[in-house]
Amino acid sequence: MQGTFFFITLLIPLYQGAFLKRQKRELLANPPEETCSPLKNHVSFSSVKVSIGTPPQAFQLVADTGSNDLIVVDCTCRDCPRDWGSCFTGPKRSTSFDMTVYKNGNTSRTANFARKEQQGPLAMVISFGSGQVAAEIASDEVRVGSTHSYMKNGLLLLVDHSLNLPGPFEGILGLGRPQPKEEMTSARGVAVPGFFEAARVQRFSMCFNRMEDGVLGVHTPQQPTMLKSVGKVHWGLDFRGITVGKNLAIKAAFCDASQKPAGMETVCGLIPDSGTTLITGPTSMLITLFEEICQNWPRCRAAHEELKKEVKEMPEMRLEGLSLLGRPKSEAAPDEIIRIMNKIRDIMEKADKASAAYPTGPPREQVSSGPMMSDTLQLLLESCASWIEGVDLNDEMPKLTFHVAGANGVETDLVLPPRTYVLSEQSVDGRKVCIPAFSPNEMKTTLNGDVWIMGTPLFYEYTAHYDRGLGNQEASMAFTPNADEACGQCKDDVIVKKSSLITSSARRTGFEGLQFLTQKPVMRNLTNLESI
């Protein structure tokens, strides 16, 4: 890091009510035309082309609805890996660049003994799930597609970090929820606006395509039914549990809205976050969910019955709860798990015959104590190479229905098919395996309870519409299923809808029907323990 830094944890734009009212009148009188930018698919995240400076320098920045700032890697960052990609040279080359400085009030004597007030770049520290970054605050011209703005104190130059991220990573385009008034002021009176704040964008949308670029829509039309954002900091939803399978009347035993304690806004919360790779939730709830998935998947039910028999015959083998779910992907499976996985491969033929005898799985009451079904699910997926060829997971695994609502009481269901909540990756020993697109993450808030994050899987099935609100209008969201309206493509700043992008991937079976995870998943941690 260079220069003298004043560290602050949060700098948010501050606008007076009169300005917001004037801005709303101007937007209503002259609504901007819809435009777009392609979202480059990296599987673990998506990035968008952002041009910064004069002349412009192009970057691929992570499109992140979970943060608010525009961050670009500065070339002065000595610890930034080369495989991250391009770095910003603007301080030396951009004619529109300006650095934000502060005076610390101290004085020092120069060589000729004249007193001179010390000053340095104003900076901030930002925390992410994978570590922290230190960024200097600057100003410059920024363009995303045909949308542009001069980012006065809104360009953050990453000059140091403690991130654990593989490349590519050139920075972040924060698309987060506008912040509440009580969070807006900064220690030195400097406001750091996000790009959409500076560019006066009220509505936008995001959706991903499998093996294709997705679409970031800008100045998108207003949706007929909106869910008012829950909480204060993030785009948030009232999360009311998950139904596994077709019977929507039966929900997994967690996040029951009828059990909401007094004084809480929601029993659970859910954050739709384009910058998080997987779906995260509390460990105990994931165990319950995995049990329900296995219960509703005949192949898993049959494999579990056979596994219980084998474990009884091999008492030295012992399964630990969430033995795979809680293990870092970089670690090899323990020998006992490998032996059991090999045994599962041996009994798959028996399991297939058993599943044929029970098309809907053995009766639930026949399940006895023994290995946890959540373990069986993970082991069965890890050994998927032995059975997945020619199999369409959408035909034999249950769908997941996430029940959500807005703060205004509007309810909707977000449905994920198996080929969206199951991924494939290469194990440390070179095998191709399947994994559930879930990861444990313990986040509990005072007002919104246990918090789940729904990452990239959501955006493959839905176009997420965001309305940032203006004046007294609240921030809100809507979700359009791709089955009703294809994500499409962005060509020449115009969104072109093409259903072929859905149907082409829908025909794939086996490993070809799954997203292949090539990088470590991007995670997020909440810093606000009161509300989402």
BATIPA-857311 format. One record per residue (C-alpha): residue in three letters; x, y, z. Coordinates in Angstrom, 1 decimal, padded with zeros to 4 digits, always signed. Example, Ala and Ser with C-alpha at 12.3 -4.5 7.8 and 13.67 -1.06 7.14 Angstrom:
2
code;X;Y;Z
ALA;+012.3;-004.5;+007.8
SER;+013.7;-001.1;+007.1
This chain:
532
code;X;Y;Z
MET;+000.0;+000.0;+000.0
GLN;+001.2;+003.5;-000.8
GLY;+000.6;+006.8;+000.8
THR;-001.1;+007.7;+004.1
PHE;-004.5;+006.0;+004.6
PHE;-007.5;+006.9;+006.7
PHE;-009.5;+003.7;+007.1
ILE;-013.2;+003.8;+007.2
THR;-015.5;+000.7;+007.1
LEU;-018.4;+002.2;+005.1
LEU;-018.9;+005.1;+002.8
ILE;-022.3;+005.5;+001.2
PRO;-023.8;+008.2;-001.0
LEU;-025.7;+011.0;+000.7
TYR;-028.5;+012.8;-001.2
GLN;-031.0;+015.2;+000.1
GLY;-034.8;+014.6;-000.3
ALA;-035.2;+017.6;-002.7
PHE;-032.6;+016.1;-005.1
LEU;-034.3;+012.7;-005.1
LYS;-037.7;+014.3;-005.8
ARG;-036.3;+016.3;-008.7
GLN;-034.5;+013.2;-010.0
LYS;-037.7;+011.2;-009.9
ARG;-039.7;+014.0;-011.8
GLU;-037.0;+014.1;-014.5
LEU;-036.9;+010.3;-014.9
LEU;-040.7;+010.2;-015.2
ALA;-040.8;+013.0;-017.7
ASN;-037.9;+011.6;-019.8
PRO;-037.7;+007.8;-019.3
PRO;-034.4;+006.4;-020.6
GLU;-034.4;+003.7;-023.3
GLU;-033.7;+000.1;-022.3
THR;-030.2;-001.0;-023.0
CYS;-027.9;-003.9;-022.0
SER;-024.5;-005.4;-021.6
PRO;-023.4;-009.0;-022.0
LEU;-022.5;-011.0;-018.9
LYS;-019.5;-013.2;-019.5
ASN;-020.1;-016.6;-018.0
HIS;-017.2;-017.9;-015.7
VAL;-019.6;-020.5;-014.1
SER;-018.6;-019.5;-010.5
PHE;-019.5;-015.9;-011.3
SER;-020.3;-013.6;-014.3
SER;-018.5;-010.4;-015.3
VAL;-019.4;-007.4;-017.4
LYS;-017.3;-005.1;-019.6
VAL;-016.6;-001.8;-017.9
SER;-014.6;+001.0;-019.5
ILE;-012.8;+003.4;-017.2
GLY;-010.9;+006.6;-018.0
THR;-010.1;+008.9;-020.9
PRO;-009.0;+007.2;-023.2
PRO;-011.0;+004.3;-021.9
GLN;-009.4;+001.1;-020.5
ALA;-011.6;-002.0;-020.6
PHE;-012.0;-004.5;-017.7
GLN;-014.2;-007.5;-017.0
LEU;-015.6;-006.7;-013.5
VAL;-017.7;-009.2;-011.4
ALA;-021.4;-008.2;-011.7
ASP;-022.3;-008.4;-008.0
THR;-025.7;-007.6;-006.6
GLY;-024.4;-008.2;-003.1
SER;-022.2;-005.1;-002.9
ASN;-022.4;-001.4;-003.8
ASP;-019.0;-000.3;-004.9
LEU;-017.1;-000.1;-008.2
ILE;-013.7;-001.6;-007.5
VAL;-010.9;-002.0;-010.1
VAL;-007.4;-003.5;-009.5
ASP;-004.8;-000.8;-009.5
CYS;-001.4;-001.4;-011.1
THR;+000.3;-000.3;-007.9
CYS;-001.0;-003.4;-006.1
ARG;+002.2;-005.4;-005.5
ASP;+000.5;-008.5;-004.1
CYS;-002.2;-008.8;-006.8
PRO;-001.5;-012.0;-008.8
ARG;-000.7;-011.7;-012.5
ASP;-003.4;-014.3;-013.4
TRP;-006.0;-011.8;-012.1
GLY;-005.7;-010.0;-015.5
SER;-005.6;-006.3;-016.4
CYS;-004.9;-003.5;-013.9
PHE;-005.8;+000.2;-014.0
THR;-003.2;+002.6;-015.3
GLY;-005.5;+005.6;-015.0
PRO;-003.5;+007.7;-012.5
LYS;-000.8;+008.1;-015.1
ARG;-002.8;+007.9;-018.4
SER;-006.4;+009.0;-018.0
THR;-006.9;+012.7;-018.5
SER;-010.2;+012.6;-016.6
PHE;-008.7;+010.9;-013.5
ASP;-008.7;+012.6;-010.2
MET;-007.5;+011.3;-006.8
THR;-009.5;+012.1;-003.6
VAL;-007.1;+013.3;-000.9
TYR;-007.5;+014.4;+002.7
LYS;-005.4;+016.6;+005.1
ASN;-004.7;+015.0;+008.4
GLY;-004.1;+018.3;+010.2
ASN;-000.5;+017.5;+011.2
THR;+002.5;+019.4;+009.9
SER;+006.0;+018.5;+009.1
ARG;+009.2;+020.4;+008.3
THR;+010.6;+020.0;+004.8
ALA;+014.3;+020.3;+003.9
ASN;+014.1;+024.1;+003.9
PHE;+012.3;+024.1;+007.3
ALA;+009.0;+025.4;+005.9
ARG;+006.0;+023.9;+007.6
LYS;+003.8;+021.8;+005.3
GLU;+000.5;+020.1;+006.0
GLN;+000.6;+016.4;+005.4
GLN;-002.0;+014.8;+003.0
GLY;-002.6;+011.5;+001.3
PRO;-005.2;+009.5;-000.6
LEU;-008.5;+008.8;+001.2
ALA;-009.0;+005.1;+001.5
MET;-011.4;+002.5;+002.8
VAL;-011.3;-001.2;+003.8
ILE;-014.0;-003.5;+002.4
SER;-014.7;-007.0;+003.7
PHE;-015.8;-009.9;+001.5
GLY;-016.4;-013.6;+002.1
SER;-012.9;-014.4;+000.8
GLY;-011.0;-011.6;+002.6
GLN;-010.6;-007.8;+002.7
VAL;-009.4;-005.2;+000.2
ALA;-007.9;-001.8;+000.8
ALA;-008.9;+000.7;-001.8
GLU;-008.1;+004.4;-002.6
ILE;-011.0;+006.6;-003.5
ALA;-010.8;+008.3;-006.9
SER;-012.9;+009.8;-009.6
ASP;-013.0;+009.1;-013.4
GLU;-015.3;+008.5;-016.3
VAL;-017.0;+005.0;-016.3
ARG;-019.0;+003.3;-019.0
VAL;-021.1;+000.1;-019.0
GLY;-022.5;-000.5;-022.5
SER;-024.2;+002.7;-023.5
THR;-024.7;+003.8;-019.9
HIS;-022.0;+006.1;-018.5
SER;-021.2;+008.6;-015.7
TYR;-018.4;+010.5;-014.2
MET;-017.9;+008.7;-010.9
LYS;-017.0;+011.6;-008.5
ASN;-015.4;+009.8;-005.5
GLY;-017.0;+006.6;-006.8
LEU;-014.0;+004.8;-008.3
LEU;-012.2;+002.5;-005.8
LEU;-008.6;+001.5;-006.7
LEU;-007.7;-001.8;-005.1
VAL;-004.1;-001.4;-003.9
ASP;-003.8;-004.2;-001.3
HIS;-005.8;-007.2;-000.3
SER;-006.1;-010.4;+001.7
LEU;-008.3;-012.2;-000.8
ASN;-008.0;-015.9;-001.6
LEU;-009.2;-015.8;-005.2
PRO;-007.9;-017.4;-008.4
GLY;-007.9;-015.5;-011.6
PRO;-009.5;-013.9;-013.5
PHE;-010.4;-011.1;-011.2
GLU;-010.1;-007.5;-012.3
GLY;-012.5;-005.9;-009.9
ILE;-016.2;-005.6;-009.0
LEU;-019.2;-003.7;-010.3
GLY;-021.4;-003.4;-007.3
LEU;-025.1;-003.5;-008.1
GLY;-026.4;-003.7;-004.5
ARG;-029.5;-002.3;-002.9
PRO;-029.5;+001.5;-002.2
GLN;-028.5;+002.2;+001.4
PRO;-030.8;+003.6;+004.1
LYS;-030.3;+007.2;+005.2
GLU;-028.8;+006.3;+008.6
GLU;-026.0;+004.4;+006.8
MET;-025.2;+007.2;+004.3
THR;-022.8;+009.5;+006.1
SER;-019.0;+009.0;+006.2
ALA;-016.4;+010.1;+008.7
ARG;-014.9;+012.8;+006.5
GLY;-018.0;+013.9;+004.6
VAL;-017.1;+012.0;+001.4
ALA;-019.9;+010.1;-000.4
VAL;-018.9;+007.1;-002.4
PRO;-021.7;+006.5;-004.9
GLY;-022.3;+003.2;-006.7
PHE;-022.3;+003.2;-010.5
PHE;-026.1;+002.9;-010.9
GLU;-026.5;+005.7;-008.3
ALA;-024.2;+008.0;-010.3
ALA;-025.7;+007.0;-013.6
ARG;-029.2;+007.5;-012.4
VAL;-030.4;+004.0;-013.2
GLN;-033.6;+003.1;-011.4
ARG;-034.3;-000.4;-012.8
PHE;-032.1;-003.2;-014.1
SER;-032.2;-007.0;-014.6
MET;-029.9;-009.9;-014.6
CYS;-030.0;-013.4;-016.0
PHE;-027.5;-016.1;-017.0
ASN;-027.3;-018.6;-019.8
ARG;-025.7;-022.0;-019.6
MET;-022.4;-022.0;-021.6
GLU;-023.3;-018.6;-023.1
ASP;-023.2;-015.0;-022.1
GLY;-026.0;-013.7;-019.9
VAL;-027.6;-010.3;-019.9
LEU;-027.4;-007.3;-017.7
GLY;-030.4;-005.2;-018.6
VAL;-030.4;-001.4;-017.8
HIS;-033.4;+000.9;-017.7
THR;-035.7;-002.1;-017.9
PRO;-039.5;-001.9;-017.8
GLN;-041.4;-001.8;-014.6
GLN;-042.7;-005.3;-013.6
PRO;-046.4;-005.7;-012.8
THR;-045.9;-007.4;-009.4
MET;-043.0;-006.5;-007.2
LEU;-041.7;-007.9;-003.9
LYS;-040.6;-005.1;-001.6
SER;-037.0;-005.8;-000.4
VAL;-036.7;-007.1;+003.2
GLY;-034.2;-005.8;+005.7
LYS;-032.0;-002.8;+005.3
VAL;-028.6;-003.5;+003.7
HIS;-029.0;-006.2;+001.0
TRP;-031.5;-007.1;-001.6
GLY;-033.5;-009.4;+000.7
LEU;-036.6;-011.7;+000.7
ASP;-038.8;-013.2;+003.5
PHE;-037.7;-016.9;+003.2
ARG;-040.5;-019.3;+004.2
GLY;-039.0;-022.7;+003.6
ILE;-038.5;-025.2;+000.8
THR;-040.7;-027.9;-000.7
VAL;-038.9;-030.9;-002.0
GLY;-040.8;-032.5;-004.9
LYS;-044.2;-031.9;-006.3
ASN;-046.4;-031.7;-003.2
LEU;-046.2;-028.0;-002.3
ALA;-048.2;-028.6;+000.8
ILE;-045.2;-030.4;+002.4
LYS;-042.2;-028.2;+003.4
ALA;-038.9;-029.1;+004.9
ALA;-038.8;-028.6;+008.7
PHE;-037.2;-025.2;+008.8
CYS;-038.1;-021.5;+008.2
ASP;-041.8;-022.0;+009.0
ALA;-043.3;-018.5;+008.8
SER;-046.0;-019.5;+011.4
GLN;-043.2;-020.0;+014.0
LYS;-041.8;-016.4;+013.7
PRO;-040.9;-015.1;+017.1
ALA;-042.3;-011.8;+018.3
GLY;-040.2;-008.8;+017.4
MET;-038.7;-010.3;+014.3
GLU;-039.5;-009.2;+010.7
THR;-039.1;-012.6;+009.2
VAL;-038.3;-016.1;+010.6
CYS;-035.6;-016.5;+007.9
GLY;-034.1;-014.3;+005.2
LEU;-032.9;-015.0;+001.7
ILE;-030.5;-012.8;-000.3
PRO;-030.5;-013.3;-004.2
ASP;-026.8;-012.7;-004.9
SER;-025.2;-012.8;-008.4
GLY;-021.8;-012.6;-006.8
THR;-022.1;-015.9;-004.8
THR;-021.5;-019.2;-006.6
LEU;-023.6;-021.6;-004.6
ILE;-026.6;-021.6;-002.4
THR;-025.6;-021.2;+001.3
GLY;-027.5;-021.9;+004.5
PRO;-027.1;-023.1;+008.1
THR;-025.6;-026.5;+008.4
SER;-028.5;-028.1;+010.3
MET;-031.0;-026.9;+007.7
LEU;-028.8;-028.2;+004.8
ILE;-028.8;-031.6;+006.5
THR;-032.6;-031.6;+006.7
LEU;-032.8;-030.5;+003.0
PHE;-030.4;-033.3;+001.9
GLU;-032.4;-035.8;+003.8
GLU;-035.6;-034.7;+002.1
ILE;-033.9;-034.8;-001.4
CYS;-032.7;-038.4;-000.8
GLN;-036.2;-039.4;+000.6
ASN;-037.8;-038.1;-002.7
TRP;-035.2;-039.6;-005.0
PRO;-035.8;-043.4;-005.7
ARG;-032.1;-044.0;-006.6
CYS;-031.0;-042.4;-003.4
ARG;-033.6;-044.2;-001.3
ALA;-032.5;-047.5;-002.7
ALA;-028.8;-046.8;-002.4
HIS;-029.4;-045.8;+001.3
GLU;-031.1;-049.1;+002.1
GLU;-028.2;-051.0;+000.5
LEU;-025.6;-048.8;+002.2
LYS;-027.2;-049.5;+005.6
LYS;-026.8;-053.2;+005.0
GLU;-023.2;-052.9;+004.0
VAL;-022.3;-050.6;+007.0
LYS;-023.8;-053.2;+009.3
GLU;-021.5;-055.8;+007.8
MET;-018.5;-053.5;+008.0
PRO;-018.7;-051.9;+011.5
GLU;-015.3;-050.3;+011.2
MET;-016.8;-047.9;+008.6
ARG;-018.4;-045.0;+010.3
LEU;-020.0;-042.0;+008.6
GLU;-019.9;-038.6;+010.2
GLY;-022.7;-036.1;+009.6
LEU;-022.0;-033.8;+006.7
SER;-018.7;-035.5;+006.1
LEU;-018.6;-034.3;+002.5
LEU;-020.5;-031.1;+002.9
GLY;-018.2;-029.7;+005.5
ARG;-015.0;-030.8;+003.8
PRO;-013.0;-028.2;+001.7
LYS;-013.1;-029.1;-001.9
SER;-009.2;-029.1;-002.0
GLU;-009.0;-032.0;+000.4
ALA;-009.1;-035.6;-000.6
ALA;-011.9;-037.8;+000.8
PRO;-011.0;-039.7;+003.9
ASP;-010.1;-043.4;+003.3
GLU;-013.2;-044.6;+005.0
ILE;-015.4;-042.5;+002.7
ILE;-013.5;-043.7;-000.4
ARG;-014.1;-047.3;+000.7
ILE;-017.8;-046.6;+001.2
MET;-017.9;-044.8;-002.2
ASN;-016.3;-047.9;-003.9
LYS;-018.9;-050.0;-002.1
ILE;-021.7;-047.8;-003.4
ARG;-020.4;-048.4;-006.9
ASP;-020.6;-052.1;-006.3
ILE;-024.2;-052.0;-005.0
MET;-025.6;-049.6;-007.6
GLU;-027.0;-052.5;-009.7
LYS;-028.8;-053.7;-006.6
ALA;-030.0;-050.1;-005.9
ASP;-031.3;-049.7;-009.5
LYS;-033.3;-053.0;-009.2
ALA;-034.7;-051.8;-005.8
SER;-035.7;-048.4;-007.2
ALA;-037.6;-050.2;-010.0
ALA;-039.5;-052.1;-007.4
TYR;-040.4;-048.9;-005.5
PRO;-041.0;-046.2;-008.2
THR;-041.6;-043.6;-005.5
GLY;-039.0;-045.0;-003.1
PRO;-039.6;-047.4;-000.1
PRO;-042.2;-046.2;+002.4
ARG;-040.8;-043.4;+004.7
GLU;-041.6;-045.3;+007.8
GLN;-039.3;-048.2;+006.7
VAL;-036.3;-046.0;+007.1
SER;-034.4;-047.1;+010.2
SER;-031.4;-045.6;+012.1
GLY;-028.0;-045.9;+010.6
PRO;-026.0;-043.8;+008.1
MET;-027.6;-040.4;+007.5
MET;-029.5;-040.0;+004.3
SER;-027.7;-036.6;+003.8
ASP;-024.4;-038.6;+003.6
THR;-025.9;-041.1;+001.2
LEU;-027.0;-038.2;-001.1
GLN;-023.5;-036.7;-001.2
LEU;-021.8;-040.1;-001.6
LEU;-024.2;-041.0;-004.4
LEU;-023.5;-037.8;-006.2
GLU;-019.8;-038.1;-005.7
SER;-019.9;-041.5;-007.4
CYS;-022.1;-040.3;-010.2
ALA;-019.7;-041.2;-012.9
SER;-020.8;-044.8;-012.4
TRP;-024.4;-044.2;-013.2
ILE;-025.1;-040.8;-014.8
GLU;-024.4;-041.6;-018.4
GLY;-027.6;-041.0;-020.4
VAL;-029.5;-039.9;-017.2
ASP;-031.4;-036.6;-017.1
LEU;-031.4;-035.6;-013.5
ASN;-034.5;-033.5;-014.1
ASP;-036.4;-036.7;-014.8
GLU;-035.4;-038.6;-011.6
MET;-034.5;-036.1;-008.9
PRO;-037.0;-033.9;-007.1
LYS;-037.3;-030.2;-007.9
LEU;-036.8;-027.6;-005.1
THR;-039.4;-024.9;-004.5
PHE;-038.2;-021.9;-002.4
HIS;-041.1;-020.1;-000.9
VAL;-040.4;-016.4;-000.6
ALA;-042.3;-013.1;+000.0
GLY;-041.6;-009.4;+000.0
ALA;-041.9;-007.0;+002.9
ASN;-045.2;-006.0;+001.3
GLY;-046.6;-009.5;+001.8
VAL;-046.5;-010.4;-001.9
GLU;-045.6;-014.1;-002.2
THR;-043.9;-016.1;-005.0
ASP;-042.1;-019.4;-005.5
LEU;-038.6;-019.8;-006.9
VAL;-038.3;-023.3;-008.4
LEU;-034.9;-024.9;-009.1
PRO;-034.7;-028.2;-011.1
PRO;-032.0;-030.8;-010.3
ARG;-029.7;-029.9;-013.2
THR;-029.5;-026.4;-011.6
TYR;-028.9;-027.4;-008.0
VAL;-026.4;-030.1;-008.9
LEU;-023.0;-029.3;-010.3
SER;-020.0;-031.3;-011.6
GLU;-016.3;-030.8;-010.9
GLN;-013.0;-032.6;-011.0
SER;-011.9;-034.1;-007.7
VAL;-008.4;-033.8;-006.3
ASP;-007.6;-037.3;-007.6
GLY;-008.7;-036.5;-011.1
ARG;-012.2;-038.0;-011.1
LYS;-015.2;-036.3;-012.5
VAL;-017.8;-036.0;-009.7
CYS;-021.2;-034.4;-009.0
ILE;-021.8;-032.1;-006.0
PRO;-024.9;-030.4;-004.6
ALA;-024.7;-026.7;-005.3
PHE;-025.0;-025.9;-001.6
SER;-022.5;-024.8;+001.1
PRO;-022.8;-024.4;+004.8
ASN;-022.7;-020.8;+006.1
GLU;-023.8;-019.8;+009.5
MET;-025.4;-016.3;+009.3
LYS;-028.0;-015.2;+011.8
THR;-029.6;-011.8;+012.2
THR;-031.7;-010.3;+014.9
LEU;-034.6;-009.2;+012.7
ASN;-034.5;-011.6;+009.8
GLY;-033.3;-014.8;+011.5
ASP;-031.1;-017.4;+009.7
VAL;-030.0;-016.1;+006.4
TRP;-029.7;-018.1;+003.2
ILE;-027.9;-016.8;+000.1
MET;-029.2;-017.9;-003.3
GLY;-026.3;-017.5;-005.7
THR;-025.8;-018.2;-009.4
PRO;-028.3;-021.1;-009.7
LEU;-031.2;-018.6;-009.3
PHE;-030.1;-016.5;-012.3
TYR;-030.0;-019.6;-014.6
GLU;-033.7;-020.2;-014.0
TYR;-035.0;-016.6;-013.6
THR;-034.5;-013.1;-014.9
ALA;-034.2;-011.1;-011.7
HIS;-035.6;-007.6;-011.9
TYR;-034.4;-004.9;-009.5
ASP;-036.1;-001.6;-008.9
ARG;-033.8;+000.7;-006.8
GLY;-036.7;+003.0;-006.0
LEU;-036.8;+006.8;-005.9
GLY;-037.9;+009.2;-003.2
ASN;-040.5;+007.4;-001.1
GLN;-040.6;+004.4;-003.5
GLU;-039.1;+001.3;-001.8
ALA;-036.5;-000.9;-003.4
SER;-038.1;-004.0;-004.8
MET;-037.6;-007.2;-006.9
ALA;-039.4;-009.5;-009.3
PHE;-038.5;-012.8;-010.8
THR;-039.5;-014.0;-014.3
PRO;-039.0;-017.8;-015.0
ASN;-037.0;-018.5;-018.1
ALA;-039.7;-020.9;-019.1
ASP;-042.0;-017.8;-019.5
GLU;-039.4;-015.4;-021.0
ALA;-036.0;-016.5;-022.2
CYS;-032.9;-014.7;-020.9
GLY;-031.8;-014.0;-024.4
GLN;-028.7;-012.2;-025.5
CYS;-027.3;-008.6;-025.6
LYS;-026.4;-007.6;-029.1
ASP;-025.6;-004.0;-030.0
ASP;-027.0;-002.8;-026.7
VAL;-030.3;-004.4;-027.4
ILE;-031.8;-007.4;-025.5
VAL;-032.7;-010.2;-028.1
LYS;-034.8;-013.0;-026.7
LYS;-034.0;-016.4;-028.0
SER;-035.6;-019.6;-026.6
SER;-033.0;-021.7;-028.4
LEU;-030.6;-021.0;-025.6
ILE;-032.9;-022.9;-023.2
THR;-034.0;-025.7;-025.4
SER;-030.4;-026.6;-026.6
SER;-029.2;-027.2;-023.0
ALA;-032.5;-028.8;-021.9
ARG;-031.8;-031.8;-024.1
ARG;-028.5;-032.7;-022.5
THR;-028.1;-035.7;-020.3
GLY;-025.3;-037.0;-018.0
PHE;-022.4;-034.7;-017.2
GLU;-023.3;-032.6;-020.3
GLY;-026.5;-031.5;-018.6
LEU;-024.6;-030.1;-015.6
GLN;-022.5;-026.9;-015.1
PHE;-018.9;-027.8;-014.6
LEU;-017.3;-025.9;-011.8
THR;-013.7;-025.0;-012.7
GLN;-012.8;-022.6;-009.9
LYS;-013.2;-022.3;-006.2
PRO;-016.8;-021.1;-005.4
VAL;-017.1;-017.4;-004.5
MET;-018.6;-017.0;-001.0
ARG;-020.0;-014.1;+001.0
ASN;-020.2;-013.3;+004.7
LEU;-022.7;-010.9;+006.3
THR;-021.2;-008.0;+008.3
ASN;-024.6;-006.7;+009.6
LEU;-025.9;-009.0;+012.4
GLU;-029.1;-007.0;+012.9
SER;-030.8;-007.2;+009.5
ILE;-030.1;-008.3;+006.0
